[in-house]
Amino acid sequence: MAKRGWVFLALAGVGMVLPAGAWAQDAPVTGLSTNIKGLQATLEHVYGTMMSHCGELMGVGQGLAGFGALLYISYRVWGHLARAEAIDFFPLLRPFALGLLISFYPAFIGLVNSVLQPVVSGTAALVDDANAANTRLLQQKEAALEKSTDWQMYVGPDGSGSLEKWEQYSGDAASGAFSGLTNALKFQLAKISYNFRNGVKVALSEILEIVYEAAALCINALRTFELVLMAILGPLVIGLSVFDPFKHVLSAWLGRYINVFLWLPVANIFGSLCGQIQAEMIRIDIQQVQASGATAFGPTDVGYMIFLIIAIIGYFCVPSITNHIINVFPSGGGSLLSRVSGAGRSAAAVPVQVTSGSSEVS
């Protein structure tokens, strides 16, 4: 009895320290993670704005291409004359074709983007469908929670619970002379315990969801930076490709541009897969609520958090997966990408430790 009294006092102290509203809802508070997700549209706007500057190096590229064309043509014409051979004019058209490409570079980069954009739009539709399905399932879960006795006792429509419901459903209500005082104390302690247990689940889920959305945002931000950089420096690359030692840089630049552009479609497909997994976990949680009337921290929640951790790490593997489609990075990516991926895996290790510690405590 003394040990139980200390437990009740501890729970009462936690209840007085923590704001009651923070633990009143069982569903995760997704406001911050939703705001992070909304930054994806900001990156798209930044990309569209910066693409208007892709033609600013056209003059530099045309100058390099003109000087390269002079050397390119002179070397081949004098070579043919020195060997007393007929001049083959078809290879000499290459510098003119590259110069023409620089002159219409904004149209060229727009054509490349228009060809690749349907892939982004199609995969984004998969994510929207998964999110819509999850929204419907969360509404079903909320409706199931509102029908549960625990929710009616400890939360209720106003978030403060109901002593009358607790006395009706709990089976712990006293009927003695001091029942009014003891029942109120027992109800408050039971409500604090309920909100604390659900609060642990909400806090861990929110942390993992924020890191999950931040990982997706980090990949898209890195993708936007590389695409803008390559688009602006494109005329310089085309001008350098006129020179024989750099003739391969145009195909390498185009391959890298397509590779980086496909990061977002691959991330969308991965996000859709994670959304399907999340939908299955929500269905299991709904069944748990309907069966027991509660959704406290349990094996289902541990599995959901493990899937979130896998998704966080998986987002930083998107460039490597895209490299299997168009192999332009022999070592799996550049130095910047490797550092960002390493930092992301280190950040993902923190929720792993927190979740493991919580599982051991429970």
N, C-alpha and C positions, 0 to 999 in steps of 0.2 A: 504493500500500500504506500509506503514511503517513497519507493522508487517511482510509482505511478504519479505521485504528487509532484515530484521533481520534474517529470516529463510534462505534466500539465502546466507547471510554472514556466518551463522553457518555451513551450508552444505559445503561451500567453505573451511572453516577452517578445518572441518573434513577431507575433501578430500586432503588437503595439509599435514595433520598429518599422515593419514593412507597411506600405500603404495598402489598404484593403482592396482598392480598385485594381491594383496591379495583379492580384491573384484571383480575382473574381471570375474570370472567364477561363474556360477550359481550352478553347481554340486559341492557337498561337496568334499573337499580335503581329500582323504582317505589314504595318504601316511603313516601317523603315525599309524592309526588303522590297516592298512595292515601289517606293521612291527610287531605290537603287535600280530596279528593273526599268523604271521610266527613263533613266539616264541613257538607255540604249538608243532611244529616239534622238536624244541630244547629240550622240556620236554620229548618227546618220545625218543630222543637220550640219554638223561641223564638216563632215566629209563632203557633202554637197557644196558647202560654201568654199572650202579649200580647193575643190576641183576647178573652180573658176580661175585659179591662178596657174593652172597646169601649162599654159602657153607662154609664161613669162620668160622662159629660157629658150624660146624658139630662135631668137636671134643668135644666141651663143651656139646652139646646135647647128644652125645653117652655116655659120662661119666655120666651125670645125668640119662640117660636111663638105663645104666648098674647098677648103685646103686639102682635105683628104682625097677628094675627087681629083684634084690636080695631080697629086702624087700618084694616086691609083692609076689614072689614065696614062700619065707620062711614063711610068715604069713599064706598063704593058706595051704601049705603042713603041717605045724605044727598044724594048726586048724583041718584039717582032721584027722591027727594022734591022736590028743587029744580027738576027738569025736569018735574015732574008726570007721571012715568012709573010704570008698574007695576014692582014690584020683582022682578027675576030672581033666584030663590033658588039656582039650580044653580051659578053661579060662586062663590057664597058658601060652598059646601061644600069648596072647595079648602083653606082653612086647617084645617078639621076633619080632612080626610084626611091632611094633613101632620102634624098633632098626633098622630093615631092611629098614623102611621108611626113617629114618635119613640117612642111608648109601647111599640111592638113592635120597636124597632130591633135588638136582638140577634138576634131571629128573622129579621128582614129581611136583615141582613148574612150570617147563616148560610145563608139561602136563596140569596143571590147566590153565595156560595162553593160551595155544593153543586151549583149549576147549572154553574159553571165548573170544578170540580175534576175531572170526568171527562176534560176536555181535557188536564189535566196528567197524569193517570194513564195515558191512552192514549199520549201522546207519551213518557212515561217508559218505557213498555214497549218502544218502539222503541230507546231507548238501551240498555236491558238486553239486548235481542236482539243489538245490535251489539257490546256488551262481551263477551257470552258467545261470539260467533263469534270475536272477537279473542283471547279466552283460549284457545280450542281451537287457533287458528292459532299462537299463541305456544308452546303445548305441542308442536305439530308441528315448529316451528322448533327448539326445544330438542332434540327427538329427532334431527332432522337434523344439528344441530351435534355432538351426542355421537357420531355416526357418522363425522364428518369426521376426517381424519388430523391436521389442525392442532390440533383440540381434544384428541385423544388424546395428542399430543406435548407441548403446552404447558399444558394445563389438567388433564385427567384427572379421575377421580372425586374425588380428594382436593384438587384445585385447585393442586397443585404441579407437574404435568406428569410426564413419564416419559422419562428418558434412553434407556432401551431402545427405546421407540417412536420417539424421534427418530433414533437410530442406524439403525432399521429402515426409516423412511419418508423421511427428509430427503434422503438421498443426499450429505450433506456430512460424514459420519463419516469420521474418519481411522483408519488401521490400522497406524501406525508404532509405534515403541518408546514414544513418549509419547502414544499415542492416548487413554489414560485421562484424562490431564490436559487435552489439547487438546479432546477431545470434550465434556468437562464444561464447559469455558469457552465453547465455541461454542454448546452447548445453552443455557446461562444467558443469553448475549447474544441468541440467537434468541428465547428466551422473553420477555425484556424488551422486545424490539422488537415482538413479537406483542401483548403485553399493553398496550404504550404506544399502538399504533395503534388497538386496540379501545377503549382507555380514552378516547381523544379522541372517538370516536363515542359512547360511553356518556355522557360528561360533557355534550356538546352536546345529546344527546337528552333527558337528564334535566332540563337547564336549561329547554329548550323545553316539556317536558311539565309542569313545575312552573308556568311562566308561563301555559300553556294552562289548567290546572286553576284557577289563581288568577284568571284572567279570568272563567271561568264562575262561580266563587265570588263575585267582586266584583259581577257582574250580579245574582246571586240575593240577595246581601246588600242591595244598593241596592233591589231589588224588595221585599224583606221590610220594610225601613225605610219605604218609601213606603206600602205596604199597611197597615201598622200605624198609621202617622200618619193616613192618610185614614179608616181604620176608627174610630179613637178620636175624631176630629174630625167624624165623620159627623153626629151629632145637632146639633152647632152649625151645620153646613152646611144641614141640613134646616130648622132654625129660621130661619135667615137667608133661606131661599128663600120664606118667607111674605111678606116685604116685596117690593113691586113692583120696586124697582130691582135686587133680587137673585133674581128668579124663575128666572133661567137657571142659577144655581149648582148646583142639584140635578142637572140633566141633565149638566152639565159634570163634576161630581164623580163621578157614576156612570160616565160615559164614561172618565174618567181611571182610575178604579178597575179597570174591565174591561181597559183598555189595559195597565196595569202588571201585572195578574194574568196576562195572556197573554205576558208576557216569558218566563216559564219554559217554557211549551209551545213557543214559537218557538225558545228556546235548546235545548230537547230535540231538536227536529227538526234543528237545525243540528248538534248533537252527534252525532246518529245519522248524518247525512251524512258528518261527519268520521270517524266510526267505520268507515263503508263504505270510505272512501278509505284509512284506515289498514289495513284488512283486505287491500285490493289490494296495498298496499306490502309487507305482511308476506308475501303469496304470492310476490311478486317476489323478496323476500329469501330465501325458502325455496328457490326455484329457483336462486338464486345460490349458496346453500350446497351444494345437491345437485350443481351443475355444477362448482364450483371447490373445494369443501371449505372455503371461508373466507368471512367476511362482514366484510371490512375496509371502511373508509370509502370510498365510491364514489359514482357518479352517482345510484344508487337512494336512498342515504341523504341526499344533498343534496336530492333531490325530496321525500323524506319530511319533512325539516326545513322546506322551503319551504311545504308544506301545513300544517304546524303553525303557522308564522308567519301564514299566511292565516287559519287558524282563530282565532288569538289576536286578530287585528284584527277578524275577523268577529263575535266575541262582543260586542265593544263597539258593533257596528252593530245588535244585536238590538232595542234600543228604537226605532231609526229604521225597521227593517223592520216591527215591530209597529204603528208609526204609519201604515203603509200599509193595515193591516187596519181599525183604528179611529183615525181622524185626529182627535186631540184636542190635539196639540202642533203648532201651525202652523209653528214653526221647527225641528221635529225633536226637541224635548226642552227641559227646563228648564236653568237655569244649572248646578245641581249635576251633572246628567247630562252636560252638555257638558264640564265640568271633568274628570269621571271618565273619559269617553271619550278626552279629550286626553291624560290621564295614562297611560291604557292603551296608546294608540298610541305614546307616547314610550317606555314600557317595552318594547313589542314591537320597537322600533327597535334596542335593545341586542342581542338575539339575532340580528337580521338582520346587524349589523356583525360579530358573532363568527363567524357561519356563513360570511359572505362572506370574512372573513380566513382561515378554515380552508380554504375551497375554493381560495383563491389559493395557500396553502402546499402543499396536496396536489397 
